[in-house]
Amino acid sequence: PTKSTTVSAHTRKKRSSNLDGVLPENISVEVVEHGIPEGERVCDACGTVMERIGKETVRTLVLRPATATIREDVYYTYACPECKTDAAETPVRETGRVPSVIPGSFASPEAIAHIMVQKFVMASPLYRQEQELNRSGIQLSRQTMSNWVLRVAEDWLKPVYEELHRRLLQRQVLHADETTLQVLKLEGRTARSKCYMWLYHISGGREVPHCAVPTQKAENAAAFLEGFSGWLHADGYAGYHRLPENIRVVGCWAHLRRKFDEAVNALPKEQQVGCTALEGLQYCNILFAIEKELADLPPEERYIQRLARSKPVMDALLAWAETKTAPPKSSLGKALYYLREQWPYLKRFLEDGRLEISNNRAERSIK
């Protein structure tokens, strides 16, 4: 029965913590029976097939898009009829249990997955989900949903994350990027403090994001990459350049090409043809065109072709840049400065055929 607690000005219904108290009376029930196959419940004492003597039902809440049901997992218990009659002790065998996603809770994996997708993928806060569920007659509080999300993240998702992190550090080529992120509750900092999300990506595979951190200090990358040795694709952020010597940072030519492109577009249309910025952009375009032609080659052959075809273009670009000047704060000045300052890292993609000309893989993922 529903209990009521009187408070000033109105009466509030006390929410129940059991399954029957949070669901409407007409909700459908899905029964899933679990038993031991006949061939596996032969009595060890006398060889007779055990008979079912009892059962236990475990009820969990299952949420699916636009529907909600109760799943009843029925676990049967078996006993030997012969030993029950003739022996002093009756052998009993219980059906193996499916582990609960949260012990002692009526939450199901489907329900929690739905809540997390709505929150983190569909950007629907828990209070909105609570309102939507309440309109369907399901009195599931945001506090309960929050507890489920936190518990599952700690018990089930964190081990997966740690294993992905371990495997990532075993690779020889990685991509990294970072972006600003607002964290509402961060110990010792205001809600509007600038934080950063760091993302690390294996070359040619799925991304492995790192958690949000309160600063952009290089110590965050150093801590995450402890134990890693190899090449790290990154943008021009100086923090990556302070990593240990066994991590070789590879610059991003897409960043350089973008800066020359911005410098071209900063000029009036009539001044763009033949301008200095366009010359720099064309060098970059040649390099990307070469990469497109080499895309299907094995790394060993790509390495050889880059030295023969890309390196002369890069050398010509650097020599060309040394003859050009522009105001430091102009778009062209920023492009030329980026080229010279990042050159030690931009040229490193020539060191191994597995490396990429840009860090676009990580940039697309973090967006």
Residue pairs with C-beta under 8 A, 6 or more apart in sequence:
2 13
2 14
2 16
2 21
3 13
3 14
4 11
4 12
4 13
4 14
5 11
5 12
5 14
13 139
15 21
15 22
15 139
15 141
16 22
16 139
18 106
19 59
19 60
19 61
19 70
19 106
21 139
22 61
22 138
22 139
22 140
23 61
23 68
23 70
23 137
23 138
23 139
24 136
24 137
24 138
27 68
27 69
27 70
27 137
28 69
28 70
29 69
29 70
29 71
29 72
30 62
30 69
30 70
30 71
30 72
31 71
31 72
31 74
32 71
32 72
32 73
32 74
33 74
33 76
34 73
34 74
34 75
34 76
34 95
34 96
34 98
35 52
35 76
35 95
36 50
36 76
36 78
36 93
36 95
36 96
38 49
41 49
41 50
41 78
41 93
42 48
42 49
42 50
43 49
43 50
43 80
43 82
43 83
43 91
44 91
45 80
45 83
45 87
45 91
46 80
46 82
46 83
46 87
48 80
48 81
48 82
48 83
50 78
50 79
50 80
50 81
50 91
50 92
50 93
51 78
51 79
51 80
51 81
52 76
52 77
52 78
53 77
53 78
53 79
53 92
54 76
54 77
55 74
55 75
55 76
55 77
56 74
56 75
56 77
57 72
57 73
57 74
57 75
58 72
58 73
58 75
58 97
58 100
59 70
59 71
59 72
59 73
59 106
60 70
60 71
60 73
60 100
60 105
60 106
60 107
60 108
60 111
61 68
61 70
61 106
61 107
61 108
61 111
61 140
62 68
62 69
62 70
62 71
62 108
62 110
62 111
63 108
63 110
63 111
63 114
63 115
64 110
64 114
65 114
68 136
68 138
71 108
73 98
75 94
75 95
75 97
76 95
77 92
77 93
77 94
77 95
78 92
78 93
78 94
79 90
79 91
79 92
79 93
80 87
80 90
80 91
83 89
83 90
83 91
84 90
101 107
101 108
101 109
101 112
101 152
101 156
102 112
102 148
102 151
102 152
102 155
105 148
107 148
111 148
112 148
112 149
112 152
115 126
115 129
115 145
115 148
115 149
116 149
116 152
118 124
118 129
119 125
119 126
119 129
119 149
126 142
126 145
126 146
126 149
127 142
129 142
129 145
130 140
130 141
130 142
130 145
133 139
133 140
134 140
164 208
165 208
165 224
168 174
168 200
168 202
168 208
168 228
169 225
169 226
169 227
169 228
171 202
171 203
171 228
171 230
172 229
172 230
172 231
172 354
173 202
173 203
173 230
173 231
173 233
173 352
173 354
173 355
174 200
174 201
174 202
174 203
174 225
174 228
174 230
174 231
174 232
174 233
175 200
175 201
175 202
175 203
175 232
175 233
175 234
175 356
175 359
175 361
175 362
176 198
176 199
176 200
176 201
176 221
176 232
176 233
176 234
176 240
176 359
176 362
177 198
177 199
177 201
177 234
177 235
177 359
177 362
177 363
177 365
177 366
178 196
178 197
178 198
178 199
178 216
178 237
178 366
179 196
179 197
179 199
179 366
179 367
180 194
180 195
180 196
180 197
181 195
181 196
181 197
181 212
182 191
182 192
182 193
182 194
182 195
183 189
183 191
183 193
183 195
183 212
183 214
184 191
185 191
186 193
186 195
186 214
189 214
193 214
195 212
195 213
195 214
195 215
196 212
196 213
196 214
196 215
196 216
196 220
197 209
197 210
197 211
197 212
197 213
197 366
198 209
198 210
198 211
198 213
198 220
198 221
198 224
199 207
199 208
199 209
199 210
199 362
199 365
199 366
200 207
200 208
200 209
200 210
200 224
200 225
200 362
201 207
201 208
201 361
201 362
201 365
202 208
203 233
203 354
203 355
203 356
203 361
204 361
207 362
207 365
207 366
209 365
209 366
210 220
210 224
213 220
216 237
216 239
217 239
218 238
218 239
218 240
218 242
218 243
221 239
221 240
221 243
222 242
222 243
222 244
225 232
225 243
225 247
228 247
229 246
229 247
230 246
230 247
230 248
231 247
231 248
231 249
231 250
231 348
231 351
231 352
231 354
231 355
232 240
232 243
232 247
232 248
232 249
232 250
233 249
233 250
233 252
233 355
233 356
233 358
233 359
233 361
233 362
234 240
234 249
234 250
234 251
234 252
234 345
234 359
235 252
235 255
235 359
235 363
236 251
236 252
236 255
236 338
236 341
236 342
240 249
241 249
241 345
243 249
248 348
248 351
249 345
249 348
250 345
250 348
250 349
250 355
250 356
250 359
251 342
251 343
251 344
251 345
251 346
251 347
251 348
251 349
252 346
252 358
252 359
252 360
253 284
253 287
253 288
253 346
253 349
253 357
253 358
254 357
254 358
254 359
254 360
254 363
255 338
255 342
255 358
255 359
256 284
256 335
256 338
256 339
256 342
256 346
257 281
257 284
257 285
257 288
259 331
259 334
259 335
259 338
260 277
260 278
260 280
260 281
260 284
260 332
260 335
261 281
262 331
262 335
263 277
263 280
263 281
263 330
263 331
263 332
263 334
263 335
264 272
264 275
264 277
264 278
264 281
265 272
266 277
266 330
266 331
266 332
267 275
267 277
272 278
276 324
276 326
276 332
277 331
277 332
277 335
279 320
280 317
280 320
280 321
280 324
280 335
280 336
280 339
283 313
283 316
283 317
283 320
284 317
286 313
287 310
287 313
287 314
287 357
288 357
290 305
290 306
290 309
290 310
290 313
291 310
291 357
294 301
294 302
294 305
294 306
297 305
297 353
298 353
299 352
299 353
299 354
300 353
301 353
302 353
303 350
303 352
303 353
304 353
306 349
306 350
306 353
307 350
310 350
311 350
314 346
314 347
314 350
317 339
318 339
318 343
321 336
321 339
321 340
324 332
324 336
325 336
326 332
326 333
326 336
327 333
328 334
328 337
339 346
348 355
349 355
349 356
349 357
